[in-house]
Amino acid sequence: QVQLVESGGGLVQPGGSLTLSCTASGFSFSDYAMSWHRQAPGKERELVAIIISSGIRNYADSVKGRFTISRDNAKNTVYLQMNSLKPEDAAVYSCKAGVGHGYWGQGTQVTVSS
């Protein structure tokens, strides 16, 4: 069955960095667009970054220049490198395979606080 397992979340101080990983199984990873989304308490879930099968990437304006999405098709893994973190980046981060309905991971908590 399809599985997406995120890791790498945690507590970081403002200005710090974290790298999230999402390892997938159960589908042809290299054929799928992969994306990271986040949801903060009381807010709607938002798209943070997406990388399609060709490697083309796109980012939310709020994270451009600070976050980098990448993928390793040999490892069935998508990454989100997050630098210069701000308190407003705190959220549950989830990865998604595909567009539209897609497949979702369970999410990993990122807390940005001093």
C-alpha positions in Angstrom: 0.0 0.0 0.0 1.0 3.6 -0.4 3.0 5.1 2.5 4.6 8.5 3.0 6.7 8.9 6.2 7.9 12.3 7.2 10.8 12.9 9.6 13.1 15.7 10.6 10.7 18.0 12.4 11.4 19.5 15.8 12.2 22.6 17.8 14.5 25.2 16.3 15.3 28.8 17.2 14.4 31.7 14.9 17.1 31.9 12.2 17.9 28.3 12.5 17.6 25.5 9.9 15.9 22.1 9.6 15.7 19.5 6.9 12.5 17.5 6.5 12.5 14.1 4.7 9.6 12.2 3.3 10.2 8.6 2.2 7.6 7.0 0.0 6.6 3.5 -0.9 3.9 1.7 -2.8 3.9 3.7 -6.0 6.2 4.8 -8.8 7.8 7.7 -6.9 9.8 9.1 -9.9 6.5 9.6 -11.9 4.9 11.7 -9.3 5.0 15.4 -8.4 5.9 15.7 -4.8 5.1 18.6 -2.5 5.3 19.9 1.0 2.4 21.6 2.7 1.9 23.1 6.1 -0.9 23.9 8.5 -0.6 26.1 11.5 -3.2 26.1 14.3 -6.3 28.0 13.2 -5.1 28.4 9.6 -5.8 26.6 6.4 -3.3 24.2 5.0 -1.0 25.8 2.4 1.3 24.6 -0.3 4.9 25.3 0.6 6.9 23.8 -2.3 6.4 21.4 -5.2 8.8 19.5 -7.4 7.6 17.7 -10.4 9.0 14.6 -12.0 11.2 16.7 -14.4 12.7 18.5 -11.4 11.0 21.8 -12.0 10.3 23.5 -8.6 7.9 26.1 -7.3 7.6 27.8 -4.0 5.2 29.8 -1.9 6.2 33.4 -1.9 6.6 33.3 1.9 9.4 30.8 1.7 11.2 31.7 -1.6 14.9 32.1 -1.0 14.8 30.3 2.4 13.4 26.8 1.6 14.6 24.3 -1.0 12.8 21.3 -2.1 14.7 18.4 -3.7 14.1 14.7 -4.5 16.2 11.6 -4.7 14.4 9.1 -6.9 16.8 6.4 -6.1 15.8 6.7 -2.4 12.1 7.5 -3.0 12.6 10.5 -0.8 11.7 14.2 -1.1 13.4 16.7 1.1 12.6 20.2 2.4 15.7 22.2 3.5 14.4 25.1 5.6 16.8 28.0 6.4 16.3 31.3 8.2 13.3 29.9 10.0 10.8 32.4 11.4 8.2 31.9 14.1 5.5 32.1 11.4 7.0 29.0 9.8 5.8 26.9 12.7 3.3 24.3 11.6 2.7 20.7 10.9 4.5 19.9 7.6 3.1 17.1 5.4 4.3 15.7 2.2 2.0 14.8 -0.7 2.4 12.6 -3.7 0.6 13.7 -6.8 -1.8 16.5 -7.6 -5.5 16.7 -6.8 -6.5 14.1 -4.4 -3.0 12.5 -4.1 -1.4 10.6 -1.2 -0.5 12.2 2.1 1.9 11.6 4.9 1.0 11.9 8.5 2.9 15.1 9.1 5.8 16.3 11.3 5.7 19.2 13.7 8.0 22.2 13.2 8.2 24.6 16.1 10.2 27.8 15.8 10.7 29.5 19.1 13.4 31.0 21.3 
